[in-house]
Amino acid sequence: MACSGSRNTVDSVRSSAQPVADAGICPVNSWNEWDPLEEVIVGRLEYATIPNRHVMFTQSLPAVARKLYWPLAGRYYPRAVVAPAQKELKEFVRVLEAEGIRVRRPEPMDLGKGFKSQNGWKTKGFCTASPRDGLMVLGDKVLETPMAWRSRYFEIQSYHKLLREYWDKGAGWESAPKPQLLDTLYDYDYSPPGKGEEMRYIINDSEIVFDAADFVRCGRDLFVTKSNVTNDVGIEWLERYLGDEYRIHRVETLCTQPMHIDTTFMPLAPGKVLVNPEFIDVAKLPAVLKDWDILVAPEPDPFDAHWRFYLSMVSKWISINVLMLDEKRVVVEKSQVSMIRKMKEWGFEPIPVAFMNYKMFGGGFHCATLDIFRRGELQSYF
């Protein structure tokens, strides 16, 4: 690992209100989804662009959204869609700061200008709304992951200024192999499998690709779902990269358009994991979870059917996409009254924040953030 500092050292620095960087402690430290959060990167929406009509985008969308996005491909998102989401994002940042968390932001990046690969394909970009999709924090280092969407090829460059700052102060900064994203990677005849049909994916194993958001961390154990953006060789690459110090467990999903684990399976605290009953067969969860409390998410509450919400890129189960501030405090979508009620029953302290407009850009609280510093150390919870 790139730098070190004991838990006692970090705790003493924090209790004295002295900034970690000033005290010589590594600025990156995050091993799981629940240790006390002290610094986080939050995405942004400036220059958000609707991706081109590529199979990776169109076949990842709900059917209604697919039809609505078709004529808008390659254009900037309408102000009527961006403005309400920006308002919610600003309030989310305010709430985090009020809870004592330092919030960092990427550089604005005009992804609507478009770019061309030397392999012949060209595309417009997307947005920097979800830092967790392309960046994975593993202890005291940040790993750039090889995302499968062409429209996201250069997205991570908007975070490079922050990553260089962390690297200058001792954190690790590494990158998985950059894919070519050739036509041979994709099934251009793909359609989501119907009821009773065998599972199939848009991508094959011809290139190493995976999104960081298909993984969640529980100390020495990580959980992953194979998806339309994460293939078998991508999972294998990360297993070999991490070595014997970690274990990766596969979570089987029943979702026919799988993309990112954090609307399906979300660890909340040691011994507690939140699962989506529509996408998860509890009986088929990895055996290491046998002693954990499996918290079954309630049916998501309906939301106001404003026309903007038909542009949503995600399912109703974005309600599971919560952000743990520590083992008790959890940021939850304000409109999801049933989830808030269950969180209280389970012993958590929900912090309701309105964020439904943000899902038009593909994410919720967990997607919109990248936890940089959580006060804790590497442990095994199994």
C-alpha positions in Angstrom: 0.0 0.0 0.0 1.1 3.5 -0.7 1.0 5.0 2.8 0.0 4.1 6.2 -1.3 5.4 9.5 -2.7 3.5 12.4 -6.3 3.8 13.5 -5.3 5.3 16.8 -3.2 7.9 15.0 -6.1 8.8 12.7 -8.5 8.9 15.6 -6.3 11.2 17.6 -5.8 13.6 14.7 -9.6 13.7 14.1 -10.4 14.3 17.7 -8.0 17.3 17.8 -9.8 18.8 14.7 -6.4 18.9 12.9 -6.8 18.2 9.1 -5.5 14.7 8.2 -3.3 16.1 5.4 -1.7 18.6 7.7 -0.9 15.8 10.1 0.9 13.7 7.5 -1.8 11.0 7.4 -2.7 9.4 4.1 -5.6 11.5 2.6 -7.3 8.3 1.2 -8.5 5.7 3.6 -11.7 3.7 3.0 -12.1 -0.1 3.4 -15.8 -0.6 3.5 -19.2 1.1 3.1 -19.9 2.1 6.7 -16.9 3.4 8.7 -17.3 7.1 9.8 -17.2 9.2 6.6 -15.0 12.3 6.7 -14.2 13.2 3.1 -16.2 12.4 0.0 -16.2 13.3 -3.7 -19.6 14.3 -5.0 -20.4 14.4 -8.8 -21.6 17.3 -10.8 -24.0 17.9 -13.7 -22.4 20.8 -15.7 -22.4 19.9 -19.5 -24.3 16.7 -18.9 -24.9 15.2 -22.3 -27.2 12.5 -23.6 -25.1 9.7 -25.0 -25.2 8.6 -28.7 -27.4 5.8 -29.9 -25.1 3.0 -29.0 -26.4 -0.4 -27.8 -24.7 0.1 -24.4 -26.9 3.2 -23.8 -30.1 2.3 -25.5 -30.4 -1.3 -24.2 -29.5 -0.2 -20.6 -32.6 2.0 -20.4 -36.2 1.2 -19.4 -38.4 0.8 -22.4 -40.2 4.2 -22.0 -37.0 6.1 -21.5 -35.4 4.4 -24.5 -38.1 5.9 -26.8 -37.8 9.4 -25.2 -34.0 9.5 -25.5 -33.8 8.4 -29.1 -34.4 11.8 -30.7 -32.3 13.6 -28.0 -29.1 11.5 -28.5 -25.9 13.6 -28.5 -27.5 16.8 -27.2 -27.0 18.4 -23.9 -29.7 17.6 -21.3 -32.5 20.1 -21.3 -32.3 22.8 -18.6 -35.8 21.7 -17.4 -34.2 18.3 -16.5 -30.8 19.6 -15.1 -32.0 22.5 -13.0 -34.2 20.5 -10.5 -31.4 17.9 -10.1 -28.8 20.7 -9.5 -31.0 22.1 -6.8 -31.2 18.6 -5.1 -27.5 18.1 -5.5 -26.7 21.4 -3.8 -28.9 20.5 -0.9 -27.3 17.0 -0.7 -23.9 18.7 -0.4 -25.2 21.1 2.3 -26.5 18.1 4.3 -23.2 16.3 4.1 -21.2 19.3 5.2 -23.7 19.9 8.0 -22.9 16.4 9.2 -19.2 17.3 9.4 -18.1 15.8 6.1 -15.6 17.5 3.8 -17.0 17.5 0.2 -14.8 17.7 -2.9 -15.9 18.1 -6.5 -14.4 17.2 -9.9 -13.5 19.7 -12.5 -16.3 20.7 -14.9 -15.8 18.9 -18.2 -17.6 19.7 -21.5 -18.5 16.1 -22.5 -20.8 17.4 -25.3 -17.9 18.3 -27.6 -17.4 14.6 -28.6 -14.3 12.7 -29.4 -13.0 10.0 -31.8 -11.0 6.9 -31.2 -8.1 5.8 -33.4 -10.1 2.6 -33.8 -12.6 4.5 -35.8 -15.5 5.0 -33.4 -16.7 8.4 -32.3 -19.1 9.6 -29.7 -20.3 12.4 -27.4 -19.7 12.0 -23.7 -22.1 11.6 -20.8 -21.7 13.4 -17.5 -19.7 13.3 -14.2 -22.7 12.7 -12.0 -21.5 9.3 -10.6 -17.8 9.2 -9.5 -18.3 5.7 -8.0 -18.9 4.2 -11.5 -15.3 4.6 -12.7 -13.3 5.0 -9.5 -12.8 2.4 -6.7 -11.2 3.2 -3.4 -9.3 0.3 -1.9 -7.8 1.3 1.4 -5.3 4.1 0.7 -5.4 4.0 -3.1 -7.8 4.9 -5.9 -8.2 2.6 -8.9 -9.5 3.8 -12.2 -11.7 1.1 -13.7 -12.1 0.3 -17.5 -15.7 1.3 -18.2 -17.5 -0.3 -21.1 -19.5 2.7 -22.3 -17.7 4.6 -25.1 -19.4 7.8 -24.0 -17.6 7.5 -20.6 -14.1 6.8 -22.0 -12.6 10.2 -20.9 -14.9 11.0 -18.0 -12.5 10.1 -15.2 -10.1 12.9 -16.4 -12.4 15.4 -14.6 -11.2 13.8 -11.4 -7.5 13.9 -12.2 -6.8 17.1 -10.4 -8.2 15.7 -7.2 -6.4 12.4 -7.7 -3.1 14.1 -8.2 -3.6 16.1 -5.0 -4.2 12.8 -3.1 -1.2 11.2 -4.8 1.1 14.1 -3.9 0.1 13.6 -0.3 1.0 9.9 -0.3 -2.1 8.0 -1.6 -1.9 5.4 -4.3 -3.3 6.1 -7.8 -3.5 3.2 -10.3 -5.4 2.3 -13.4 -6.7 -1.0 -14.8 -5.9 -1.6 -18.5 -7.5 0.9 -20.8 -9.9 -1.0 -23.2 -10.2 -0.3 -26.9 -14.0 -0.8 -26.9 -14.0 -2.3 -30.3 -17.2 -3.3 -32.1 -16.3 -6.9 -31.3 -17.0 -6.3 -27.6 -20.7 -5.6 -28.1 -23.7 -7.6 -29.2 -25.5 -5.2 -31.5 -28.4 -7.5 -31.8 -28.9 -7.7 -28.0 -32.3 -7.4 -26.4 -33.0 -8.1 -22.7 -34.0 -11.7 -22.0 -37.6 -12.4 -21.6 -39.3 -14.4 -18.8 -37.9 -17.9 -18.8 -35.0 -17.1 -21.2 -31.4 -17.7 -20.4 -29.5 -14.7 -19.1 -27.5 -12.8 -21.8 -25.3 -9.7 -21.8 -24.5 -6.9 -24.2 -20.7 -7.4 -23.7 -18.5 -10.5 -24.1 -15.1 -11.3 -22.7 -13.0 -10.0 -25.7 -11.8 -7.1 -23.6 -11.3 -6.5 -19.9 -14.1 -4.1 -18.7 -15.7 -3.4 -15.4 -17.4 -0.6 -13.6 -16.4 0.1 -10.0 -20.1 0.4 -9.1 -20.6 -3.4 -9.7 -18.5 -4.0 -6.5 -19.2 -3.2 -2.9 -16.5 -3.5 -0.1 -16.6 -5.2 3.2 -13.0 -5.0 4.3 -11.2 -8.1 3.0 -14.2 -9.2 1.1 -15.8 -7.6 -1.9 -19.1 -8.5 -3.6 -19.8 -8.2 -7.3 -22.5 -8.8 -9.9 -21.7 -9.7 -13.5 -23.6 -7.2 -15.6 -23.9 -5.4 -18.9 -20.8 -3.3 -18.0 -18.8 -5.9 -16.0 -17.7 -9.1 -17.6 -16.0 -12.3 -16.4 -12.5 -11.3 -17.4 -13.0 -7.9 -15.7 -13.8 -9.7 -12.4 -10.9 -12.0 -12.9 -8.5 -9.1 -13.5 -9.5 -7.5 -10.2 -9.2 -10.8 -8.4 -5.6 -11.2 -9.7 -4.8 -7.6 -9.0 -6.0 -7.8 -5.4 -4.2 -11.1 -4.7 -4.7 -13.4 -1.7 -5.3 -10.5 0.7 -8.9 -10.1 -0.5 -11.8 -12.4 -1.6 -14.4 -11.5 -4.2 -17.8 -13.1 -4.0 -20.3 -13.2 -6.8 -23.9 -12.1 -6.1 -26.3 -13.6 -8.6 -28.9 -11.1 -9.8 -32.3 -11.8 -11.3 -32.4 -8.4 -13.1 -32.6 -8.8 -16.8 -30.7 -5.6 -17.5 -28.1 -5.7 -14.7 -25.9 -2.7 -14.2 -24.3 -1.9 -10.8 -24.8 -3.8 -7.6 -25.9 -0.9 -5.4 -29.6 -1.1 -6.4 -29.5 -4.8 -5.6 -27.2 -5.5 -2.7 -26.0 -2.9 -0.2 -23.9 -3.6 2.9 -24.9 -1.2 5.6 -22.9 -2.2 8.7 -21.0 -5.2 10.0 -23.4 -8.1 9.9 -26.2 -6.2 8.0 -26.9 -6.1 4.3 -29.8 -4.6 2.4 -31.2 -6.6 -0.5 -33.6 -6.1 -3.3 -36.3 -8.9 -3.2 -37.1 -8.5 -6.9 -33.5 -9.0 -8.0 -32.1 -11.3 -5.3 -32.9 -14.9 -4.3 -31.9 -14.8 -0.7 -31.3 -18.6 -0.7 -28.6 -18.1 -3.4 -26.6 -15.4 -1.6 -22.9 -16.2 -1.0 -22.4 -18.7 1.9 -20.2 -16.2 3.8 -23.3 -14.2 4.6 -25.0 -17.0 6.5 -24.5 -15.3 9.8 -25.4 -11.8 8.6 -28.8 -10.1 8.9 -30.4 -10.0 5.5 -32.6 -6.9 5.5 -35.2 -7.2 2.7 -36.0 -3.8 1.2 -39.7 -2.7 1.2 -41.5 -2.1 -2.1 -40.5 1.4 -3.3 -43.1 4.1 -2.7 -44.5 5.6 -5.9 -43.3 9.1 -6.8 -45.1 12.0 -8.6 -45.4 11.1 -12.3 -43.8 14.3 -13.6 -42.8 14.0 -17.3 -39.1 14.3 -16.3 -39.2 11.0 -14.4 -40.0 9.1 -17.6 -36.4 10.0 -18.6 -35.1 8.0 -15.6 -32.2 5.7 -16.4 -32.7 3.5 -13.3 -35.3 1.2 -11.9 -37.6 2.0 -9.0 -35.1 0.2 -6.8 -32.9 3.2 -6.7 -34.4 3.5 -3.2 -31.7 1.0 -2.1 -29.0 3.3 -3.3 -28.3 4.8 0.1 -25.1 6.3 1.6 -23.9 5.3 5.0 -22.2 8.1 7.0 -21.3 5.6 9.7 -22.8 2.4 11.1 -26.0 4.3 12.1 -26.5 7.4 10.0 -27.8 6.8 6.5 -28.9 9.2 3.8 -32.2 8.0 2.3 -34.4 9.4 -0.5 -37.0 11.6 1.2 -39.9 10.3 -0.8 -39.3 6.7 0.2 -41.3 6.8 3.4 -41.5 3.0 3.7 -37.7 2.7 3.4 -37.2 5.4 6.1 -39.6 3.5 8.4 -37.8 0.2 7.9 -34.4 1.9 8.5 -35.7 3.1 11.9 -37.0 -0.4 12.7 -33.6 -1.9 11.9 -31.9 0.5 14.3 -30.5 3.0 11.8 -30.8 6.8 11.9 -32.1 7.9 8.4 -31.4 11.4 7.1 -34.1 12.1 4.4 -32.9 14.1 1.4 -34.8 14.7 -1.8 -32.9 13.3 -4.8 -35.4 11.8 -7.3 -34.5 14.3 -10.0 -30.9 13.1 -9.9 -31.9 9.6 -11.1 -32.3 11.0 -14.6 -28.5 10.9 -14.7 -28.3 7.3 -13.6 -27.8 7.3 -9.9 -28.7 7.9 -6.3 -26.7 8.9 -3.2 -24.2 6.0 -3.4 -23.6 6.5 -7.1 -23.2 10.2 -6.7 -20.4 9.9 -4.2 -17.0 8.4 -3.8 -15.9 8.0 -0.2 -12.3 9.1 0.1 -11.7 9.0 3.8 -13.5 6.8 6.3 -12.1 6.5 9.8 -11.2 2.8 10.1 -8.8 0.1 9.1 -8.7 -3.1 7.1 -10.6 -5.9 8.8 -12.3 -9.2 8.0 -16.0 -9.3 8.8 -16.5 -13.0 7.9 
